[in-house]
Each structure stands twice: as C-alpha cells, then as structure tokens.
C-alpha cells in the first residue's frame, strides 16, 4: 500500500472494503466506484502483477471458490497419488506456509500492529471462532502477563453484545478468522469498528470479510495436504507479536513477569 500512487490507493481501498466482489465489476464500474479513471484502474491491476482485467478477475473468482471450500470439498484423504511419507510431506507444506507468510507481510504493517498493542493507553480484546478462538486465547494469555487491560471476548452474540457497551476509540479488537469465515466473529468486529475501536485481523490469504473494517491485516498461508487448514502460520504471527511487544514494553513487562513468577512460586 505504501508504494501505491493516490489513485492506486483508492482502488486498493475499494477492493479491500468489498473484497473480492468489487473486483468482479467491469473496468468502468470499478473505476467509477473508486473515483479514478479506467486507465488508472488498469494500471492498478498491472501493479498487482496481472496482465489485464480478465486475468485479475479470473484470479478473484478462483479465490472466491477457495474461500467457500469446506473440509469435505477438498481432496479425499484416501488419495495416495503422492508418494512422500505423510509426516514429511505435511511438514514440508507447513514450512512452506511459514516462509510464504513471512515473505508476504509488509514489515511496516507488522510494526504498526506492534506499536498499537504496545500502547498502554489502549485496551486490547482478543476474539476468534470455533477453531481460531484457541489461538486468540493463547495470545490473550501471553499479553495479559506482559501488559494490563487485556481481555478475551467470546464470539457468540449472546456473550459479546453486553460487552460492546464498553468498547470505544481506546480499544483494539484483535480478531482471528479463517475460511469458512464465522459470522459471529465478523458481526463482533463490525460492531466494534462502528463504535470507533481499531480492528486488527489475523486471517488467511483470501481475507475474512472483517478486512472491510480492519485497520491492519496479517494474512497467513494455511493450505496443507489435508482436509483441514493449518493454523501454524497464525501461530507464527501470534508468537512474533508477543515477542515484539514484550521487547517493546520490557521496562514495564519485566516487573509484571517477575510478579507473576513470585505468585507462582511463593516459597522461592
């Protein structure tokens, strides 16, 4: 985003705010909605690495199909077309995901999130879905030791709606959401954004609909030779954020960590 011209930034913001459907319009419609010229829209698509709008839209349609894949819709686990041992082939895919995750994240975006989570004037809230909620709780458990005002919000509407009255401009919502995206996590994030909270999204390469309201996005690669997506990339990002924020807040984090250790070992 930092390398785009003003026209390209407008196109990028439109695409992200209504992803991927905005990109499935005609060139003229896309340009009009972004408030730029048709040639500028075409240059934007070229900057993304596509030969033209048809190739760009083909890619979007493929992404949309990938978003909707359920575990049952993927290849049968009985497929023995790959001769590599199950553990080594799976590990190779995970390692490739970790590498691709790091290579595709702008350092400025990661640093901006670290600065946000290190701001002790902010209240930090973690949330996630059926599977990603475990990652959100893992993050919350670490950040709670490093700094104050850290919370976990259950994604079920009956549990978060009464919490929302306390959410405002000083709050940060860190949402975990990968395909198939969870409606209650999306609704929670959108409600928080409407009340002025800053939303940080950890998601997959196809981007959760939460991207429409997220200030910062960290996408992780998740595809492995399995009917299930891998969360290893999300765990990598989570632990990297924990490490960076701990280092950033070390002067205040160290006494908190020491206090926790004293409470855990009162006789030492």
C-alpha positions in Angstrom: 0.0 0.0 0.0 2.8 2.4 0.8 4.2 2.1 -2.7 0.9 2.9 -4.5 0.1 6.2 -6.1 -3.0 8.1 -4.7 -5.2 6.6 -7.5 -3.9 3.1 -6.8 -4.6 3.5 -3.1 -8.2 4.5 -3.8 -8.5 1.4 -6.0 -6.9 -0.8 -3.3 -9.2 0.5 -0.5 -12.2 -0.1 -2.7 -11.1 -3.7 -3.4 -10.4 -4.4 0.3 -13.6 -2.8 1.5 -15.8 -5.1 -0.7 -13.4 -8.0 -1.3 -13.5 -9.7 -3.7 -16.8 -8.6 -5.2 -15.7 -5.0 -6.1 -13.1 -6.5 -8.5 -15.7 -8.5 -10.3 -17.3 -5.4 -11.8 -16.4 -4.1 -15.2 -13.3 -1.9 -15.5 -15.6 1.2 -15.9 -17.7 0.3 -12.9 -14.7 -0.4 -10.7 -13.0 2.9 -11.7 -16.2 4.9 -11.1 -16.7 3.4 -7.7 -13.0 4.1 -6.8 -13.2 7.6 -8.1 -10.4 7.1 -10.6 -10.1 6.8 -14.4 -10.3 3.5 -16.3 -6.7 3.7 -17.3 -5.7 4.1 -13.6 -7.7 1.0 -12.7 -5.9 -1.0 -15.4 -2.5 0.3 -14.1 -3.5 -0.8 -10.6 -4.3 -4.3 -11.8 -0.9 -4.3 -13.6 0.9 -3.2 -10.4 -0.7 -6.3 -8.7 1.1 -8.5 -11.3 -1.7 -9.3 -13.7 -1.6 -8.9 -17.5 -5.0 -7.3 -17.5 -8.5 -7.2 -16.0 -9.6 -10.6 -17.3 -6.7 -12.4 -15.6 -7.3 -10.3 -12.4 -11.0 -11.3 -12.3 -10.1 -15.0 -13.0 -7.9 -14.9 -10.0 -10.6 -13.3 -7.9 -13.1 -16.0 -8.9 -10.7 -18.7 -8.0 -10.1 -17.1 -4.6 -13.8 -16.9 -4.0 -14.2 -20.6 -4.8 -11.3 -21.3 -2.4 -12.9 -19.3 0.3 -16.0 -21.5 0.2 -14.2 -24.8 0.4 -15.3 -27.0 3.2 -13.2 -29.8 4.6 -15.4 -32.3 2.7 -15.0 -30.4 -0.5 -11.2 -30.9 -0.5 -9.4 -33.9 -1.9 -10.2 -37.3 -0.3 -7.6 -38.2 2.4 -7.5 -41.6 0.8 -5.8 -40.1 -2.3 -2.4 -41.9 -2.5 -1.1 -40.0 -5.5 1.8 -38.5 -3.5 4.5 -41.0 -2.6 6.2 -38.9 0.2 5.7 -40.1 3.8 2.7 -38.4 5.4 4.6 -36.6 8.1 7.4 -35.3 6.0 5.1 -34.1 3.2 2.9 -32.4 5.7 5.9 -30.8 7.4 7.2 -29.5 4.1 3.9 -27.9 3.4 3.8 -26.2 6.8 7.3 -24.9 6.5 6.4 -23.5 3.0 3.4 -21.8 4.6 5.5 -20.2 7.3 8.0 -18.9 4.7 5.3 -17.6 2.4 3.5 -16.0 5.4 6.6 -14.0 6.4 7.5 -13.0 2.8 4.1 -11.7 2.1 3.7 -9.4 5.1 5.0 -5.8 4.9 7.3 -5.1 7.8 5.6 -1.7 8.2 2.3 -3.4 8.8 3.7 -5.7 11.4 5.5 -2.9 13.1 2.3 -0.8 13.2 0.5 -3.6 15.0 3.3 -4.0 17.5 3.1 -0.2 18.2 -0.7 -0.4 18.6 -0.5 -3.4 21.0 2.3 -1.8 23.0 0.3 1.4 23.6 -0.7 1.0 27.3 -3.4 3.6 26.9 -5.3 1.1 24.7 -7.5 -1.8 25.9 -6.8 -4.9 23.9 -9.5 -7.5 23.2 -8.9 -10.9 21.5 -11.5 -12.9 19.8 -11.9 -15.8 17.4 -14.1 -18.5 16.1 -14.7 -22.2 16.6 -11.0 -23.2 15.9 -9.3 -19.8 15.9 -10.6 -18.9 19.3 -8.0 -21.2 20.8 -5.3 -19.0 19.1 -7.0 -15.8 20.4 -7.0 -17.2 24.0 -3.3 -18.2 23.6 -2.5 -14.7 22.6 -4.5 -13.2 25.4 -2.8 -15.4 28.0 0.6 -14.1 26.9 -0.3 -10.4 26.6 -2.1 -10.4 29.9 1.3 -11.1 31.6 3.1 -8.5 29.5 0.7 -5.6 29.9 -2.5 -4.5 31.6 -6.0 -4.1 30.1 -6.0 -7.3 28.1 -9.2 -9.3 27.6 -10.8 -12.1 25.7 -14.3 -11.8 24.2 -16.4 -14.8 23.4 -17.6 -14.6 19.8 -21.2 -15.8 20.5 -23.5 -12.8 20.2 -25.3 -13.5 23.4 -21.9 -13.2 25.2 -20.4 -10.2 23.5 -23.3 -7.8 23.0 -23.3 -6.6 26.6 -19.5 -6.2 26.4 -19.9 -3.9 23.4 -21.2 -1.0 25.5 -17.7 -0.6 26.9 -15.9 -0.6 23.5 -14.8 2.7 22.1 -11.9 4.6 20.5 -9.3 3.5 23.0 -10.0 -0.2 22.3 -8.3 -2.6 19.9 -10.0 -5.7 18.8 -7.7 -8.5 17.5 -9.8 -10.9 15.5 -8.8 -14.3 14.3 -10.9 -15.6 11.3 -10.1 -18.0 8.5 -12.2 -19.8 5.9 -15.1 -20.7 6.3 -15.4 -17.3 8.0 -17.5 -17.2 11.1 -20.5 -14.9 11.1 -20.5 -14.1 14.8 -16.8 -13.1 14.7 -17.5 -10.9 11.7 -20.5 -9.3 13.4 -18.5 -8.6 16.6 -15.7 -7.0 14.7 -18.0 -4.8 12.6 -19.9 -3.7 15.8 -16.7 -2.8 17.5 -15.5 -0.8 14.4 -18.8 1.1 14.4 -18.1 2.2 17.9 -14.7 3.5 17.0 -12.5 0.6 18.0 -9.4 -0.3 15.9 -9.7 -3.7 14.4 -6.6 -5.9 13.7 -7.3 -9.0 11.7 -5.3 -12.3 11.5 -6.7 -14.3 8.6 -5.9 -16.3 5.5 -4.7 -15.2 2.0 -8.4 -14.9 0.9 -9.2 -12.4 3.6 -12.1 -12.7 6.0 -14.9 -10.2 5.4 -13.6 -8.5 8.6 -11.0 -6.9 6.2 -13.7 -4.4 5.3 -13.4 -2.8 8.7 -9.8 -3.8 9.8 -7.2 -1.1 10.2 -4.4 -3.7 10.0 -4.4 -7.2 8.4 -1.9 -10.1 8.8 -2.7 -12.9 6.4 -1.2 -16.3 7.0 -0.9 -19.2 4.4 -3.0 -22.1 5.6 -3.1 -24.7 2.8 -1.7 -28.2 3.5 -2.2 -31.7 2.1 -5.2 -32.3 4.4 -8.9 -31.8 4.5 -8.2 -29.2 7.3 -6.4 -25.9 7.0 -3.2 -25.3 9.1 -3.0 -22.7 11.8 0.8 -22.8 12.0 1.1 -19.5 10.2 -1.3 -17.8 12.5 0.6 -19.2 15.5 3.9 -17.9 14.0 2.3 -14.4 13.7 0.9 -14.6 17.2 4.2 -15.6 18.8 6.1 -13.0 16.8 3.7 -10.3 18.0 4.1 -11.5 21.6 7.9 -11.4 21.3 8.0 -8.0 19.7 5.6 -6.4 22.2 7.4 -8.0 25.2 10.6 -6.4 23.9 9.0 -3.1 23.2 7.5 -2.9 26.8 10.4 -4.6 28.5 10.8 -1.9 31.2 7.2 -2.5 32.4 6.8 -6.0 31.2 9.8 -7.4 33.3 8.4 -6.3 36.7 5.0 -7.9 35.7 6.6 -11.1 34.7 8.7 -11.1 37.9 5.5 -10.6 40.0 3.8 -13.5 38.2 6.7 -15.7 39.0 6.6 -14.7 42.7 2.9 -15.6 42.8 3.6 -18.9 41.2 6.5 -19.8 43.5 5.7 -18.0 46.8 8.3 -20.1 48.7 11.2 -19.3 46.4 
